[in-house]
Every structure is written in C-alpha cells, then in structure tokens.
Amino acid sequence: MKVFSKPKTVTPNENAIYKLDTVRDEDWDLLTWISSQMVWEIYVHLFIVIWNTIQFGDDRKRDFNEETTIMISHVRRLNKNLCIDSHKTKKFIKHLENYQNYRANGYLIQKKKLVNLVFGELVARGLKNRSGFCQQLEGLPMKHKGKLRTIVLERMKTLVDISQPNNKSPMLSGTDDSGNLGSKLDVLQNEKDILSEQIMELQKENSKYQAAHGNLTNLGFSDNIVKLDKDIKNLQDLLEEFTFVSGPEYEVDDAKCHELLSYYKCDVEVESQLRKQVLSAALQRLIIETVITEAENYFDTNSTTEASLVTATNKLVNMTNSFTNEYAEKDEIAKVIPTKIRQQVFGMLGCYAFSNNDHPLLMKISEIILEKLNQYRKIIESGDDDNEIIPIIRKVIQLFFYQLKVHPIIPTYKFYDSGEEMNSLFMESAGTKSKDLKKLEVEICYFPVIAILDPVDDKSYNVFSKALIIPRSKSNNNSLE
C-alpha cells in the first residue's frame, strides 16, 4: 500500500502545494526533501512537527516519551563524538524537553511558540510551504506517521553510528563545531545516558527470562498492560485505515449509509463535512460487532482447537481452584496457580490463535464483513480486500476472546450509545477540550472502553483503554429520521 493512497478527509485547498486527493509530483518532492536532508538538526525539527500532528491520550504517551528519550540520547552522542558543541547540544535538548513538557502539561501557547520556531528553521532549510506540509502530515494515517517517525529516528541513529571524533562530515552539522571539545560534565552525562540505555536493555532481557522460567508469585500485571496498550492501538490503526470513505477512489451509497447511521442513532446532517468521519467510525464499530457475533456463533456450532483448549483450561482452572481451597488455602503460591494457568494459556491464544489466513472461521467472517461494507462504500480499482480484513478479524478475536483473560482480574468492554453524556474517565475524543465536555454527548462510539468495571454502579477500578468517541453538541436537534 502506498503511503498516500488513502487520505483522510481534509478541507480542499486548490492552492496547496501538497494535495491529498491525488498523488502528484509535489507529493514525491516532499518525500525527497525529507529523505535528502544532510544535517542532523532537520531530523530533530521533523521529530517535533510529526508528533505535533498526533492527538494522543494515555495510549500514545508512552511511545512519545520513549522516542523523545531516544532522540535526546542521539543528540548527546553526537556531542560526545565531537560533532556538535555543548551549546548547540543543550539548545536542541532543551527544545525536545520543553516540547515534551508542554505536551504533558497542556501548555498550548508555549507549545505553539516552540512549533512556530521549529517551522521557521525548517523553512530556512528549504521547506517550500508550511501549511501544505502540515496538511500532508495531518492527512496521513497513524500507521504512516509512525513510519515517518521511525525514518527520522533511524536516520539520527545512522548519523551517530558513522560519526567519529573530529569527523567534519556535512551530514552531521550545518556549521563547523569540531573545534569545541566539550566539557567533562557533558562527557559524563553522555556516559550516564549510555549506561542507562544498557540498564534498560538488561531489564528487558531479565523480563524475558523471568517470563520464560515463570515467577509463580508475579502475575505480570504491568507487562500485560503494556502489551494490551500496543495491541489495542495497532488494531485501532488498522480499522481506521480499512474504513476510509473519502477520496475519488470511493463510491458511497448515500441511502444505505443513511440506514446505517440511523441504526446507530447518529444525528449528523447529510451535507455535514463530519458525515464521512462519522460513517467511517460506524463502519469500524460494525466490523468489531460483526466479528464478535459471528465468532460466538461459530464457536457454538463448530469444534476448533482453540475452543477445545479454552474448555480444557476452564475445567483445569476450576479443578485447581477447588483443590487449593480444600488443601492449600493458606499457601500464597498455590493460590495463584489457577490464575497463572489461565494467563499462560490465554496469553498463548492471544498471540497465535487462528494464525492461518485460510482458517474457515476467518474466511467466513471476511466474506460477511466485505459483503456488508460493500453495501455502504465501494473501492474503485481496489486491491485484495481479503488480505487487509483478515488480520483485523484475527486481532479482534484475539483481543476480545483471549487477551483480556490474561489479566489477573479480567476486564470487560462496553460500547456507549448515541446520546450518552461524555465522561472523560471512560471516553476520549481527538481534539475535544475537557472544558467543553459538559456541552457534548456521544454521536457514535466506535471503539469500546476496556476496563475493570463495577457491574452495579458502572464505576471503574482500572481503565485499560478509553472508548473512542465522535461527540456532538447537546443542542443539536437535527435528526436523520
């Protein structure tokens, strides 16, 4: 799939250099410009502006913080290799740390000033059009923004790897800083960063060995949360990419789409620019609900290795619980064995269940979903949709049927209905300010909240992933019906 083949809805701008509705020479000029930069400062600036186009909640903060730490480490290593002086090192590290602080604490004015400063540097380095560049970045799917971030980080790592003391390569700096050898304090700081990275790597290795050998008293709660976050984010990105409805390559059946939006009680107006975004969200929810329903029906009427393994595991867990309660009630290690058995088996299923693309369950559900989606939108000159939908089906099954049961206390999931009040504890909406939540209600919930919920009063003990919401104003009385 080409990077710019499925753009999101963006307000047309005939004068923009970088257009999203078609792939033009200027689009490739943009990629060429990014990949041809010869100085490290450009990649620090690009790192900031790419992240500035990403709206994230708790699920993406971890990636942002980790990548910022890596970028800062690269800058310090360039300083250690005597490629840049201490003054410039501190300047760019301060930019990265300040941007991280502004994002974390919601300092919008300070963040805007810093981003404007960064864009000024990019324009000075040859960026043709700031607004067109921003428009192009905003239109990229999250998956492709991630690839751009990877390119930037890998390019910086390459510059660090090839840099040697007294190296005067123009790729490393726009000015000659080799004369400044740096202070001992800078050298010690760089050594500290390298040792910190080595410690992190050792901790990762230790976690792998601990998991392999099994610490019977460690239920791995934090490790499970990290994996669940990444898997949920990956599934959300795949769903977002697969359900695009904007652009000349899509034909939308307005009558059928009206029926679907009416089914979910959406009030978005037919001519509204938000309508296609809501339609895409409705298709995402339709896919998730269809996969869960059809998988449940399939498990009830067909025998699979996965289903047999679940039945045997549940029986073994019940037996070990009974045994523990009767003979080893005060033994702390014995008490966690039933949970460990459940975690190991469902963890394996969460990774490998239905790995064969030609499994009858995956093939059956893919036919059902593609038939449903083709009622609402058709892709002109589309590729092999089966290759795109099957990984989504597999991930939905692995997540909702198996991965949630890896946790010591099994979380549940819930879709919110149209018209429910917004609740920042359980919901998130890109671009929505917390101060405006009281004026808004749910237009559509397209990914469920995953949390440990109290079944009586719906309070949460722990939220693993907030529901994804497109909101609407409470004063909106325009109805599809």
Secondary structure, DSSP 4 states (H G I P E B T S, - for coil): --TTSSPPP----TT-SS-SSS--HHHHHHHHHHHT--SHHHHHHHHHHHHTT----HHHHHHHHHHHHHHHHHHHHHHHTTSS-HHHHHHHHHHHHHHHHHHHHT-HHHHHHHHHHHHHHHHHTT---HHHHHHHHHHS-HHHHHHHHHHHHHHHHHHHHH--TT---TTT-SS--TT----HHHHHHHHHHHHHHHHHHHHHHHHHHHHHH--TT---HHHHHHHHHHHHHHHHHHHHHHT---STTEEE-HHHHHHHHHHTT----TT-TTHHHHHHHHHHHHHHHHHHHHHHHHHHH---HHHHHHHHHHHHHHHHHHHHHHH-TT-HHHHHHHHHHHHHHHHHHHHHTT-STT-HHHHHHHHHHHHHHHHHEEETT---HHHHHHHHHHHHHIIIIIGGGGSSS--EEEPPPTTPBP-TTTEE-TT--GGGGGGEEEEEEEE-EEEEE-TTT--EEEEEEPEEEEEEETT------
